[in-house]
Amino acid sequence: MDQDAPPLVIVDAANVVGSVPDGWWRDRRGATERLRDRLVRVAEEGLPGHAGPLEVVLVVEGAARGVESLPGVRVEAAPGSGDDRIVELVAEAGDRPVVVVTADRELRRRVRELGAEVTGPRTVRDDLPPDRA
């Protein structure tokens, strides 16, 4: 395991943004930017079981392409499928600890096969009700 690198947290932007019916579909880019802004705190403070600082990568696709990175949160625009890009990032991480944030069952299966830990959207969204994961 790469002890020198902080854990890598990869966030499935489309899945996390879409986890709450708050009108995100009217402004996908804006909803993604709001998520990115919340992730700065995650990068600094950490996640349950993973103290900060963390390296956070927000994977975007479709209408959210063009969202800019911020200090602490790198935004990766998937050239095709966001899920495929997330799997590639997990594979590229080697033995580094990786946490993928998504509720997508197939994506969860794919990244677990590569050794990643998986957690649901509410881990990074403080506006989600407790029964949503």
Secondary structure as GFF3:
##gff-version 3
##sequence-region A 1 133
A	DSSP	beta_strand	8	12	.	.	.	ID=ss1
A	DSSP	alpha_helix	13	17	.	.	.	ID=ss2
A	DSSP	three_ten_helix	24	26	.	.	.	ID=ss3
A	DSSP	alpha_helix	28	45	.	.	.	ID=ss4
A	DSSP	beta_strand	46	47	.	.	.	ID=ss5
A	DSSP	beta_strand	50	51	.	.	.	ID=ss6
A	DSSP	beta_strand	55	60	.	.	.	ID=ss7
A	DSSP	three_ten_helix	62	64	.	.	.	ID=ss8
A	DSSP	beta_strand	73	77	.	.	.	ID=ss9
A	DSSP	alpha_helix	82	92	.	.	.	ID=ss10
A	DSSP	beta_strand	98	101	.	.	.	ID=ss11
A	DSSP	alpha_helix	105	113	.	.	.	ID=ss12
A	DSSP	beta_strand	117	119	.	.	.	ID=ss13
A	DSSP	three_ten_helix	121	123	.	.	.	ID=ss14
###
